[in-house]
Amino acid sequence: MSKKLSALVSSGIMIVGFANPAWAGCVTAKGKIANNAQAGNSTLGVAALELGAVKIKCAVSGVPQLPSPTGPNYQHTLVCDDHVGTGLPQSQISLNTYFVSPPVATGYCSEGNPFGPVSFTFEERSIPIQGSGRGLFSNASPVTSAITITGDFNCNGGINMKFQGQICFPD
């Protein structure tokens, strides 16, 4: 088989695999996120995600939620570059994200810093929002899925995170 034909066949298999994952049960999710704080405390960045054996890159946006003792601190949405076929949506999922414990200050920022007075580390837990999944994330269960995130927020508004957990799908 020629190299071009081999690459075309491999690409076709990859697209079919991404568009029709046929997952049941739980799939390991892990990776890294690099993002920045934006005006109004929202965030914007990118994620390198391993969902089972599938590796994809995703855009990530975070929108702060109103303070509530039981509600999420952020709502995060990922849209992924999984090279789906014509007429299909990119994989997407939204998650409610909660701080597991209060952030821990790691340093002081200059006075009047637009990103806050301190740098800090944090730990969060993210749960899929029912019905928000498309593509690879279709039918993701908020009942059994959970992602744990650890991260660092620096004085320049940079946020680097690692995450691991599982996304679960109905059997």
C-alpha positions as CSV (number, residue, x, y, z in Angstrom):
1,M,0.0,0.0,0.0
2,S,1.4,3.4,-0.9
3,K,2.2,5.9,1.9
4,K,-0.5,8.3,0.8
5,L,-3.2,5.6,0.7
6,S,-2.0,4.2,4.1
7,A,-2.3,7.7,5.6
8,L,-5.7,8.2,4.1
9,V,-7.0,4.9,5.4
10,S,-5.5,5.6,8.8
11,S,-7.2,9.0,8.8
12,G,-10.5,7.5,7.9
13,I,-10.3,5.0,10.6
14,M,-9.4,7.7,13.1
15,I,-12.4,9.8,12.1
16,V,-14.8,6.9,12.3
17,G,-13.3,6.0,15.7
18,F,-13.7,9.5,17.0
19,A,-17.2,10.0,15.6
20,N,-18.5,6.6,16.9
21,P,-16.7,5.8,20.2
22,A,-19.3,3.2,21.4
23,W,-18.1,3.6,25.0
24,A,-20.0,2.0,27.8
25,G,-18.9,2.2,31.4
26,C,-16.1,4.6,32.5
27,V,-13.2,5.8,30.5
28,T,-10.0,7.3,32.1
29,A,-9.6,11.0,31.4
30,K,-6.3,12.8,32.1
31,G,-4.2,15.6,30.8
32,K,-3.0,19.2,31.2
33,I,-4.6,22.6,30.9
34,A,-2.8,25.9,30.2
35,N,-5.0,29.0,30.5
36,N,-5.1,32.6,31.5
37,A,-7.4,34.7,33.7
38,Q,-9.5,37.1,31.7
39,A,-11.5,40.2,32.6
40,G,-14.4,39.5,34.9
41,N,-12.5,36.4,36.4
42,S,-13.4,34.2,33.4
43,T,-10.6,31.9,32.0
44,L,-9.5,30.9,28.5
45,G,-7.0,28.3,27.4
46,V,-6.2,24.9,25.9
47,A,-6.2,21.3,27.1
48,A,-4.3,18.2,26.0
49,L,-6.7,15.4,26.9
50,E,-6.4,11.7,26.9
51,L,-9.8,10.1,26.9
52,G,-9.1,6.3,27.1
53,A,-6.7,5.7,24.2
54,V,-7.9,8.9,22.3
55,K,-5.6,11.9,22.5
56,I,-7.2,15.3,21.5
57,K,-6.6,19.0,22.0
58,C,-9.4,21.2,23.3
59,A,-10.2,24.8,23.9
60,V,-11.3,25.6,27.4
61,S,-13.3,28.5,28.7
62,G,-14.3,29.0,32.3
63,V,-17.1,31.3,33.5
64,P,-17.3,32.2,37.2
65,Q,-20.5,31.3,38.9
66,L,-22.3,33.4,41.6
67,P,-20.9,32.6,45.1
68,S,-22.9,29.9,46.7
69,P,-22.0,27.5,49.5
70,T,-23.3,24.5,47.5
71,G,-23.0,25.7,43.9
72,P,-20.1,25.4,41.5
73,N,-17.3,28.0,41.5
74,Y,-16.9,27.8,37.7
75,Q,-18.6,26.3,34.7
76,H,-16.0,25.1,32.2
77,T,-16.7,24.2,28.6
78,L,-14.3,22.2,26.4
79,V,-14.6,22.1,22.6
80,C,-12.2,19.6,21.0
81,D,-10.3,19.3,17.7
82,D,-11.1,15.7,17.0
83,H,-11.4,15.9,13.2
84,V,-15.0,14.8,12.8
85,G,-16.6,14.3,9.5
86,T,-18.7,16.7,7.5
87,G,-21.9,17.6,9.2
88,L,-20.9,16.3,12.6
89,P,-20.3,18.5,15.7
90,Q,-16.9,18.8,17.3
91,S,-16.8,17.0,20.7
92,Q,-17.9,19.3,23.5
93,I,-18.7,19.1,27.2
94,S,-19.6,21.5,30.0
95,L,-18.7,20.8,33.6
96,N,-19.6,22.3,36.9
97,T,-16.3,22.8,38.9
98,Y,-16.0,23.1,42.6
99,F,-13.1,24.0,44.8
100,V,-12.3,20.9,47.0
101,S,-10.7,23.2,49.6
102,P,-9.8,26.9,49.9
103,P,-6.9,27.9,47.6
104,V,-3.4,28.1,49.3
105,A,-1.4,31.3,48.9
106,T,2.1,30.7,47.5
107,G,3.3,34.3,47.2
108,Y,2.4,37.9,47.1
109,C,1.8,39.9,44.0
110,S,2.7,43.6,43.4
111,E,0.2,46.1,44.8
112,G,-2.7,46.8,42.5
113,N,-2.1,43.6,40.4
114,P,-5.1,43.2,38.1
115,F,-5.0,39.4,38.7
116,G,-5.2,39.6,42.5
117,P,-2.9,40.1,45.5
118,V,-1.5,36.5,45.7
119,S,-0.4,33.6,43.7
120,F,-1.9,30.3,44.9
121,T,-2.4,26.6,44.4
122,F,-5.8,24.9,44.2
123,E,-7.6,21.6,43.9
124,E,-11.0,21.3,42.1
125,R,-13.5,18.7,41.2
126,S,-15.4,18.8,37.9
127,I,-18.7,17.1,37.1
128,P,-20.3,16.9,33.6
129,I,-23.5,18.9,33.1
130,Q,-26.3,16.6,32.1
131,G,-27.0,16.8,28.3
132,S,-24.0,19.1,27.5
133,G,-21.9,16.3,25.8
134,R,-21.6,16.1,22.1
135,G,-19.4,13.9,19.9
136,L,-17.0,11.8,22.1
137,F,-18.8,13.2,25.2
138,S,-22.4,12.3,24.2
139,N,-24.3,10.8,27.1
140,A,-21.6,11.5,29.7
141,S,-23.1,10.8,33.1
142,P,-22.9,13.5,35.8
143,V,-23.7,10.8,38.4
144,T,-20.6,8.6,38.0
145,S,-18.1,10.9,36.2
146,A,-15.6,13.1,38.0
147,I,-12.4,14.9,37.2
148,T,-9.9,16.1,39.9
149,I,-7.8,19.1,38.9
150,T,-4.7,20.5,40.7
151,G,-3.3,23.8,39.6
152,D,-1.2,26.9,40.1
153,F,-2.4,30.5,39.6
154,N,0.5,33.0,39.2
155,C,0.6,36.8,39.6
156,N,0.4,37.3,35.8
157,G,-2.9,35.5,35.6
158,G,-1.4,32.3,34.2
159,I,-3.1,29.1,35.3
160,N,-1.4,25.7,34.8
161,M,-3.3,22.6,35.7
162,K,-3.2,18.8,35.6
163,F,-6.3,16.6,35.8
164,Q,-7.3,13.0,36.1
165,G,-10.5,11.1,36.6
166,Q,-13.1,9.3,34.6
167,I,-15.9,10.1,32.2
168,C,-18.7,7.5,32.5
169,F,-21.3,6.5,29.9
170,P,-24.5,4.5,30.3
171,D,-24.1,0.8,29.5
